[in-house]
Amino acid sequence: MNTAEVAHRGPLAPALEPGHRQERAGARDAVEASNAVGTDLAPLDPPEPITSLSIVIPVFNEEGNLDELHRRLSAVLSGIALPYEIVLVDDGSTDGTWDMIRVLATRDHAVVGFRHRRNFGKARALALGFAEARGAVVVTMDGDLQDDPDELPRFLELLAEGYDVVSGWKQRRRDPLGKTLPSRIFNFAVRRVSGVPLHDFNCGYKAYRIEVVRTLRLYGELHRFTPVLAHAEGFTIGELPVHHHARRWGTSKYGWSRLVKGFLDLVTVKFLTEYRQRPMHLLGLPGIVAMGLGVLTGLWLVIERFLTGAPIGTRPLLSLAVLLVVIGAQFFGLGLLGELLTHGFFPGGGTQRPGPVSAIRDSVNRSDGNPREA
């Protein structure tokens, strides 16, 4: 990667060089509190050095927070002394968020801004930020100042240990019960279904190596499942406890309705991670079982007819047998159709979706106005 494309802020910090990590108390606490989970791959040995950063921040009606966020984030990034960029994605805000992004981009050429034509949701905003990111490491955080920019070096410490993804864990949330309770229910369900033992899938504060985000295809509410999707691709995951601050400006955009959407997307993620390449295993087996039960029921009725002479045309078991065969055939056919779609029309697996850049209305500080070629 050409690091000149990312705003230059000095040489690689010695604290982030593999084998030369400074023994700071905060860094030790971060590593000790981390939780490497669920893959057969150990952290990279030796890990690839961190050469540049992209900070991706999706925002929606956060006009009052952006100036303070930029000030605090810039102070932290300057101290890290790595080339960096701050990618702000305005997801169709209706206040002065985009105007503030333009002001920040004029003041600081490390700020890159993109504006959606309308509100497409956080997943689509992150997908755009990932497509535009030019750093070797991509850090995501929320734009409401509830995520602390001072925590960022701790994420980099864990990545320098060799992890591919580091996910934040808001141990002491500064949110009302109407937001924390749905989150706890959701996190419990995702842990049980996915087998990835993270405490906080909802935390937007995460750090990824660039090769991870290049594999992610986000839509709907899938941004909350990025550790699960990365884990399914064999990447190593770490977890880091982070501070969480109360919102000072604006209002939360989430609540109980998000919980319902999250459960629906959890079903999608379960399919994508376990059955995407073999849909027949999901649909074909119950289809065969249903057809088998239907055939056996029909045979029983025929045998009973010959042995006892009892009529079978009006018996409910006959209707049940026919229904089981029909339902089983439908399941089997859906599984076969899934195999054809997955391995025939789309050889790479999965479905083709519109790219995130198709939603761009405007951009600032990206010279060509187009996405970088991956």
N, C-alpha and C positions, 0 to 999 in steps of 0.2 A: 504494500500500500504506500502511496505517496503521502508522507506525513505533512508535506507542504499544503495539502488540501485541507488539513485541520489547523485551526489557529495555533501558531507556535507559541509555547510558553516555556521553553528551556529543555535541557537534557533530561533523560530518564532519572527519576529520583532514586538514590541508592537504596532507600528503604523498600523499594519495590523490585529490586533486582533479585532473581533467584539465587539463593545461597548467601545473600548479604542482607537479609531482613533485619532491621533494627529490633532489639528486644525491648520494646516499649510495653508498659503494663497494659495499656489499652489493647494493643495488638494481641498480647498473650490471652487476655480475657476473651477477645473475639474468637480466637482459634479454639480455645477450650470450650466455649459455649456453642461452637458450630456443631452441626450434625450432618455428617456425610451419609447419604441414604441411598439405598436401593439399587445400585447397579453392580454389574460384575466387573466394572472397570475401576481400578484405583486411580487416584489423582495422577496427572501427568508427571513423569519423572525422567528428565527434569522438565518443569513446566515451561511453557513458552513465555518469554518476557512480555510485559505490558508496555507497549510503545506509544499508544495514543488512546484518547477517550472520546466517546460520544455520549453526551447526556441527553436522553430523549424524555421530554416532558409533555404529555398531552394535557391540554387545558380547555376548560369550558366555563366561560363567565368568571374568570379569575383576575379581572382587571386590577383589583386592589391588592393582590398578592405578588404580582410579577416583579415589580421593582425591587422589593425586599428580597424575594427569592433570588433574583439575578445578583444582587449585591452580595448576599451570603454565599451563594454558590461560586461566584467568581473568586471570592477571597479564599475559599477552600481549594479550588482548582489551581490557583496561582501558587499556593503553598506546596501542592503535589509536584509541580514543575514537570508536567507532561504536556505534549501537544493535545489540545482538546477543542471540542465544539459543543455548543448548547443548542439542541434541536427542539424548538417549540412548535407544537402542532395545535393550532386553534381549531377545535372541533365544532365549528359553526356557532361561535359565541354571538350573543345578541347585545352584549355591552361593549365597552371600549377595549376589550382584550387584544384584538388585532392591532389597533392603533398603538397600544403599549408595546406590543412585540416589534412593531416597526421602529418605534423610538429606541428600544433597546438594541435593535440591529444596527441602527445608525450610530449609536454610541459605542457599540462593541461588535467588531467584525467576527468575533467567535460565535455570535448568536445567529442562528439560521432559523427562519420562520416559514411555516406553511399554513395555509388556511383552507379548510374544507368548505365546500359550497353550502353545506348544511350540517346539522348534527348527525353523524353516522355512528357514534358510540366510541367508547374507549379502545376497543379492540382494533377498529379500523384506523384510529389515530395512531396507535402504537405500530400497526403494520406499516403505515406511511413513514413513521420515524425510523423503523428498522430498515426499510428499503433505502432511506436516504443516509443512514449512518455510515460514516467513513472511518471511524476509529477501530482499533483492534479489540477494544472492550466497549460494550454498550451498557450504560447504567440507566435504569428507568426510575422515575420518582413522580409523585403527584405534585401539582402546582399550587396546592392550598397551604403550604408551609407546615403541614402536619408531619411530613418527613423532614428530618434534620440533615441539612447538607454536611454538617460536621461529621456525620457517620460515614461518609463516602470512602475515606482512606481505609477504614476497617474492611469494607467490601473488597477493596483492591488487595489487601493483605491476604484474604482467603483465596482470591483468584490466583495470586502469586504462589500459593501453596499447591496449585495444580487443579483446582476445581473448575468446572466449566460454567456452572451457574451458582450464584449465591443469592438466596432468597431471604428477605427481611422477616423478622418475627416481632410484631408489636405486642410485647408481653403485657404492658400496662396501657391500654387504649384510653384515649381522652375523647370518647364518643358517648352519646346517649345510649341507653339500653336498647332502644328501638333499632339501633345500628349494630351493636355488639352481639346481641342475642342471635339474630339471623346469621351473623358471621360465624359464631361458634357452631351452630347447627350445620352450616355449610361445610366448615372445615372438618368436622367429625365425619360427615358423609363422604367427603372426597378422600380422606385418609383410608376409610374402610373399603371404598370401591376401587381406588387406584393402587393401594398398597404402598404409596409414597408417604412416609411418616413425617411430613412437615406439620408444624403447628399452625401456620398462618398462610393459606394460599391466597387470601385476599390482599395481602400487603403488596402495594405497588412498587415498593422500594426493592429493586433487584439489580443484579449485575450479571452480564452474560459475556462470554467470549463471542466474537463476531460470527464464528462458524455455527454457533447455536442459533442465533436469530435468523440466519440465512435458511435454516430448516423449518422455521415456524411459519404456519399459515393461519393467521388470526382473523376471526369474524365472530359475530354474535357476542357471547360472553367468554370466549376462549382465552382471553388475556389472563384470566385468573387461573388457568390450567397450564401455563407455560412450563412450570417445573415438571408436571406430569408428562407433557408432550416431549420435553427434552429428555426425561428419564427413559421414555419409550424408545428414543433414538440412541440410547447408550451413553449419554452424557452424565457426568458426575455432578451431584447436587449437594450444596452445603447450605446451612441455615444459620442466620446471625441475628441475635436479639438486638433490637433497635429501640431508640426512644421515640415516643409518639406524642405530639403536641396537640393541644386543642385548636380547633379552627378559629382564626381571629377575624376573618373577613369572608363574606359569602355564605352560602348554604350548601349542605350536603346534597348530592344528587342520587343517593342510594337509600334503599329501605327494604321492606318485606317483598316488594315486587321483584327486586333483584334476586331474592332467594329462589323464587319460582323459576325464573329464567336460568339461574345457575344450575338447578337440578336437571332441567331439560338439556342443558349443554353438557352436564356430567354424563348423561346417557350417550351423547355424541362422542365425547372423549373416550369413553369406555370402548365404543365401537372402533374409533380411529386408532387406538393404541393396541387393541387385541385382535380385531377382526377385519381391519382394513384390507389386508392382503389375502384374507381367506373368509369372505362372507358366507360361503357355503357351510363352514363349520358352525356359524351362528344360526343360520336359517334352515340349512339342509337337515341337520340332525332332528330337530323337533318335527320337521315335515315328514321324515321317514318314520318316526315314532307314531305320529298321528295316523299316517296311512296304514302302518302295520296294525295298529289297534282297530282301525276301521275294517280291514280285511279279516282279521281274526274274529271280530264280532259278526261279520257277515257269514263266515264259515260256520260259526257256532249256530246261527239261525238255520242255515241249510241242513246241518247235521240233525238239529232238533226236529226239523220238518220231516226228515226221512224216518227218524226213530219214533216220533210220537204222532206224526200227521197233523200237528198243530199248524194253523195258518200263520204266515209271517208278514203278510202284506200290510196288516194294520198295527203291527207291534212297534212301539217307540224305539226299540233297539235297532230296527231297520233304518229308521231316520237318522239315529245317532251314527250308525256305521257309515252311511252315505256321507253325512256331514264331516266325519273324521277323515275320510278319504279325500274329499274336496278340499278341506282346510290343509291337510298335509301336502296335497299336490300344489297348492298355492304357495306354501312356505318353501317347498323344494324349488318351485319355479322362480321365486324371488331370489333364493340363494344362487341359482344358476345365472340369473340375470345380473346379480351383483358381481359374480366372477367374470362375466363377459365385459361389464363396464370397467371393472378394475384392471383386468389384464389384457383386454382387447382394445377398447377405444382409447384408454389412457394408460399406456405402457408403464409410466412412472408410478402408477398407483394413485388412488384418490381422484377427486374431481377437480376440474378446472374452474377457477373463480376469477372475477375481474381483479386486476392488480390494484393496490392501494393508491397508486398515483393518479388513477382515473378520477378521483374525487377532489383533486387540488383545484382551488379557485384562484389562489395567488400565492406567491412565495417571495422571500426577501433574503438577500445575502447568499443565494445560490446562483452563480454567475450565468449558467446556461438555462436555468429554470426547469431543467429536466432531471430525472433521477440519474444517479451515477450508475454506470454499467457495472453489474456485479462481476 
